[in-house]
Amino acid sequence: MNQKVFLKPDKDRTTILRILYLTGFIVMLGIGIITPVLPVYAHIMGATGLGVGVIFSAFTLSRTLCMPYFGKKSDHYGRRIFILVGLAGYSLFSYLYIFADSVLSLTIIRFIHGVFSAMVFPITVAYVADMTIQGEEGKSMGKFQSFAFLGMSCGPLLGGVLVEQFNSDSAFLSLAGLSVLAFILCLFFLPDYKIPAKSSKPILSLLFHPSLKVPVIGFLLYSAVFSVFVVFLPLLGHSIQLDYSDISLLIFGASITM
């Protein structure tokens, strides 16, 4: 059995993994909900094409910079506290989108939102790895990624319906509400534990390992292309007067095929 963390009965492990899968689904569903809304929201606020790119990049930049730091700290202080703090902050800043009144304020909110995001999804992935019995890592990670991508794929469809039935604020409120739901699940159902100290290699040494160069470069190129597509497709759709539901359907199709 897996010796990385304290041993738990298989039934308890299965329950914890299901909660983590559901958390991944809920968080990514919320992100998907605002995907067709945020570019148009920023454009209406006065953002140029470059401004929209900066707003989206702020989230990714802060998330990328903070993930190694929070990941390392979670190895020492436990996963649960970081996931809970991350979800609490994630919920708050999801709600604050509706109070943004300028491109600058929206960019700042996105940047801080990315910081809290760095405490949630990557550390949840580490928690899944900790709870997985040795030899079943691929199975557990595959399930987690399937739930996460399912949420990301369905989110735009739900976001389009919400905006058409109500307004753009409903998308951000849904993201906040779903994050609160994930927080409650983790607060009551995820145990805390200590991870045995172990030596680790700097993340950059892994990224630049000869055997990982091609996969890393490929992933970066794919992420760049998909990000540009998802960010600017809503603006294109808005410019030719497509409904939010039509834009959401296009993003949904792209997310399950790309």
C-alpha positions, 0 to 999 in steps of 0.5 A: 500500500501507499506509504507516502501518508498515514494509512487509511482504510480503503473505504476512507480513501475512496470517499476522500478521492471522490470528494477531491474529484467532485471538488475538481469538477466544481472548481473547473465548472465555475471557471468554465461558467465565466469563460464566455462572459469575462472577455466581453465583460472586460471589452464593455468596460473599455479593455482593448484587445491587448487589455483583454489579453493582459486581464487573462494573463494576470490570472495565469501569471500569478498562478504560475509564479505561486504554484511552486511556492504553495506546493512546497509549503503544502509538503510541510504544513499539509494540503488541507489548510492550503486548499481551504484558504485557497477556496475561501479567497477564490470565493471572495474574489469571484464575487468581487468581479461584479464590483470591478469598475475599470480595466485596472481593477479587473486586472488586479482582481484577476491577479489575486484570484490567480494567487488563490487558484494556485492554492486549490487545483495543483494542491488538490492534485497532490492530495489525490496523489497522496491518497492513491494506493501505489500502482493506481496513480494513473487510474486516480489521476485519470479520474480526477482529470476527467471530472475536471475537464467535464466541469470545464466543458460544461461550464460555458454552456451553463454560463451562457444560459445564466447570462441570457436568463439573468445578466453577467453578474450571475456568472460571477455569483455562480463561480463564487457560490460553487467555490463556497460549495467546494469549500464546505465539502473540503472543510467537513470531509477532507482530513488533515495529515502530515507528509513525511519529509523527503528530499525534492528537486527544484521544479526547474530542474524537472522542467528542463530535464532532457526527457521532458523538453518535448512534452513541456514545449508541446504543452506550452504551445497547446496552452497558448493556442487554446488560451488565445482561442478561448479568450478572443472567440467570445469577442469575435462572437459578440462583434457579429452579434452572436448570443451568449448561448451560441458563443458558449456552444462554440467554446464547449465544442472546442473544449471537448475536441482540442 
